[in-house]
Amino acid sequence: MGEFTYRVKRFFRFSPREVFELAVTVIVLAFIFGYNDKQEVFSISYWLFNFVKMIIIVAIAVVLHEVGHKLASLYVGMRSEYQMWPTGLLIGILFTFISNGKWYIVLPGGILLHHMAIQRLGHFRYGLNYFTQGMLAVAGPMANLILATFFKTLSLFGVFPEFFDTMTFINLYYAVFTMLPLPRLDGIHLFFATRLIYVFFYGSLLGYIILYSFNFYSLVFAFLIGGVCWLLFFLYVEKKIVPQP
């Protein structure tokens, strides 16, 4: 634990380029989520107020997502770096205009991992490999899932329910989209590392959202749904595409 604390103090930081790209990402995603303020009559003052609120909410989701990546990476002797996906953000803006803000397409970007040679000494899989990348990539969406559960708990206890319900929704939405197996997103790393764990985690995310839609909030049952997805995928897909001994 002492070694991890040292690594955090010594290496945990966001570079100026990361800060700039995170700021752009937050502003674009806040625009996507806040474009349609769901008011019958447009009011510029209310729209700007809602946009500022979305900036705060999205910033929390995006920054803590990357904090999850950085902490997990430092724990195993790696350094993560956020890279914005300009094309993905433009696609999101385009769909916002096409749907008048009714569809949220969130394709922010992903991480680039750097091998810290000295910090990796003694690790079983010394170099950078697919499995390590996949496990580290999932740390960001996992942080969003935990945050969503925490924020929903606050909402259920009556603490600013409207605000924290929005926080829950955006964290879940952000986690689901970043876990898509597309280039430049987190999901592509885990998908190529291990399809079975990818199906389990993505199934758990979708399971949590399904339970959420029925006003039932449980990480345990979400992971049970993920386990069922894992079993079905293994029996009907993985066993057929992987040669059995």
C-alpha positions in Angstrom: 0.0 0.0 0.0 2.9 2.3 0.7 4.3 1.8 -2.8 0.9 2.7 -4.3 0.7 5.8 -2.2 4.1 6.8 -3.4 3.1 6.3 -7.0 0.0 8.4 -6.6 1.9 11.2 -5.0 4.7 11.0 -7.6 2.9 10.3 -10.8 -0.8 11.1 -10.5 -1.4 14.1 -12.7 -3.3 15.4 -15.7 -1.0 16.8 -18.4 -1.9 20.2 -20.0 -3.1 18.4 -23.1 -5.3 16.1 -21.1 -6.8 19.1 -19.2 -7.6 20.8 -22.5 -9.1 17.7 -24.2 -11.1 16.8 -21.0 -12.5 20.4 -21.0 -13.5 20.1 -24.7 -15.1 16.7 -24.0 -17.1 18.0 -21.0 -18.4 21.1 -22.9 -19.4 19.0 -25.9 -21.1 16.3 -23.8 -22.8 18.9 -21.7 -24.2 20.5 -24.9 -25.4 17.0 -26.0 -27.2 16.3 -22.8 -28.4 19.9 -22.3 -29.4 20.8 -25.8 -33.0 19.8 -25.2 -34.0 21.3 -21.8 -37.4 19.7 -22.0 -39.2 23.0 -21.6 -42.3 23.8 -23.7 -41.3 27.4 -24.2 -37.7 28.3 -24.9 -36.0 30.6 -22.5 -32.4 31.6 -23.0 -31.8 32.2 -19.3 -33.2 28.8 -18.3 -31.3 27.0 -21.1 -28.0 28.6 -20.0 -28.7 27.7 -16.4 -29.4 24.1 -17.4 -26.3 24.0 -19.6 -24.1 25.2 -16.7 -25.7 22.4 -14.5 -24.9 19.9 -17.2 -21.3 21.0 -17.3 -20.9 20.4 -13.6 -22.6 17.0 -13.8 -20.7 15.8 -16.9 -17.4 17.1 -15.5 -17.9 14.9 -12.4 -18.7 11.8 -14.5 -15.8 12.4 -17.0 -13.1 13.4 -14.5 -13.8 10.6 -12.0 -14.0 8.2 -14.9 -10.4 9.1 -15.8 -9.3 9.2 -12.1 -10.4 5.5 -12.0 -8.2 4.8 -15.0 -5.2 6.6 -13.5 -5.4 5.0 -10.1 -5.9 1.5 -11.4 -3.0 2.0 -13.9 -0.6 3.3 -11.2 -1.5 0.4 -9.0 0.0 -2.0 -11.6 2.8 0.2 -12.6 1.3 1.9 -15.7 0.4 5.4 -16.6 -2.9 6.2 -18.3 -3.5 9.2 -20.6 -6.8 10.4 -21.8 -7.2 10.9 -25.6 -10.2 12.7 -27.0 -12.0 11.3 -30.1 -12.9 14.4 -32.2 -14.9 12.3 -34.7 -16.9 10.6 -32.0 -17.8 14.0 -30.4 -18.8 15.4 -33.8 -21.0 12.3 -34.4 -22.7 13.1 -31.0 -23.3 16.7 -32.0 -24.7 15.7 -35.4 -27.2 13.2 -33.8 -28.2 15.9 -31.3 -29.2 18.3 -34.1 -30.9 15.5 -36.1 -33.0 14.3 -33.1 -33.5 17.8 -31.6 -31.7 16.6 -28.5 -33.8 13.4 -28.0 -30.9 11.0 -28.7 -27.7 11.0 -26.8 -24.7 9.6 -28.6 -21.7 9.7 -26.3 -18.4 8.8 -27.9 -15.8 10.8 -25.9 -12.5 9.0 -26.4 -10.3 6.5 -24.5 -7.0 5.9 -22.8 -3.4 5.4 -24.0 -1.4 3.3 -21.6 2.3 3.9 -20.9 4.6 1.3 -19.6 6.6 2.5 -16.5 9.5 0.1 -16.6 10.8 0.6 -13.1 7.3 0.5 -11.5 6.6 -2.8 -13.3 9.6 -4.7 -11.9 8.5 -7.9 -10.4 5.1 -8.1 -12.1 4.2 -11.5 -13.6 3.3 -10.1 -17.0 6.0 -7.5 -17.2 5.2 -5.8 -20.6 2.1 -4.1 -21.8 -0.4 -6.7 -23.0 -4.0 -7.1 -24.1 -5.2 -8.5 -20.8 -3.6 -5.7 -18.7 -5.0 -3.1 -21.0 -8.5 -4.6 -20.8 -8.6 -4.7 -17.0 -7.4 -1.2 -16.7 -9.8 0.2 -19.3 -12.8 -1.2 -17.4 -11.7 0.8 -14.2 -13.2 4.0 -15.7 -16.7 2.6 -16.4 -16.6 0.7 -13.1 -16.0 4.1 -11.3 -19.1 5.5 -13.1 -21.2 2.5 -12.1 -20.2 2.9 -8.4 -20.8 6.6 -8.6 -24.3 6.0 -10.1 -25.2 3.7 -7.2 -23.9 6.3 -4.7 -25.8 9.2 -6.3 -29.0 7.2 -6.5 -28.7 6.3 -2.9 -28.5 10.0 -2.0 -31.6 10.6 -4.2 -33.6 7.9 -2.5 -32.8 9.5 0.9 -34.2 12.8 -0.4 -31.0 14.7 -1.0 -31.6 16.9 -4.0 -33.4 14.0 -5.8 -33.7 15.7 -9.2 -30.0 16.7 -9.3 -28.7 13.3 -8.2 -31.1 11.4 -10.4 -29.6 13.3 -13.4 -26.1 12.4 -12.0 -27.1 8.8 -11.9 -28.4 8.8 -15.4 -25.4 10.5 -17.0 -22.9 8.2 -15.1 -24.7 5.1 -16.3 -25.1 6.5 -19.9 -21.4 7.4 -20.0 -20.3 4.0 -18.7 -22.5 2.1 -21.3 -21.2 4.1 -24.2 -17.6 4.1 -23.3 -17.8 0.3 -23.0 -18.8 -0.1 -26.6 -16.2 -2.2 -28.5 -15.3 0.7 -30.9 -11.9 2.1 -31.7 -10.8 4.9 -29.3 -13.2 3.8 -26.6 -12.5 1.7 -23.4 -14.6 -1.2 -24.5 -12.3 -2.2 -27.4 -9.5 -3.0 -24.9 -11.5 -5.3 -22.8 -13.2 -6.9 -25.8 -9.9 -7.9 -27.4 -8.5 -8.9 -24.0 -11.3 -11.3 -23.1 -14.7 -11.6 -24.7 -16.1 -13.5 -21.7 -15.3 -10.8 -19.1 -16.4 -8.2 -21.6 -19.9 -9.8 -21.9 -20.1 -10.2 -18.1 -19.3 -6.5 -17.4 -21.4 -5.1 -20.3 -24.2 -7.4 -19.3 -24.0 -6.2 -15.7 -24.2 -2.6 -16.9 -27.2 -3.2 -19.0 -28.7 -5.3 -16.2 -28.3 -2.4 -13.8 -30.0 -0.1 -16.3 -32.9 -2.5 -16.7 -33.3 -2.8 -13.0 -33.0 1.0 -12.7 -35.9 1.4 -15.1 -38.1 -0.6 -12.8 -37.0 1.4 -9.7 -34.9 -1.5 -8.4 -31.3 -0.6 -7.5 -28.9 -3.3 -6.8 -25.3 -4.0 -7.9 -25.6 -7.6 -6.7 -28.6 -8.4 -9.0 -26.9 -6.4 -11.8 -23.8 -8.7 -11.5 -26.1 -11.8 -11.4 -27.6 -10.6 -14.7 -24.1 -10.2 -16.0 -23.3 -13.8 -14.9 -26.3 -15.1 -16.8 -25.1 -13.2 -19.9 -21.6 -14.7 -19.4 -23.0 -18.2 -19.2 -25.3 -17.9 -22.3 -22.4 -16.4 -24.3 -20.1 -19.1 -23.2 -22.5 -21.9 -24.1 -23.9 -20.6 -27.4 -21.1 -18.5 -28.8 -17.6 -19.0 -27.2 -17.7 -22.8 -27.3 -18.5 -22.7 -31.0 -15.8 -20.3 -32.1 -13.0 -21.5 -29.8 -11.6 -25.0 -30.7 -12.1 -27.4 -27.8 -9.3 -29.8 -26.7 
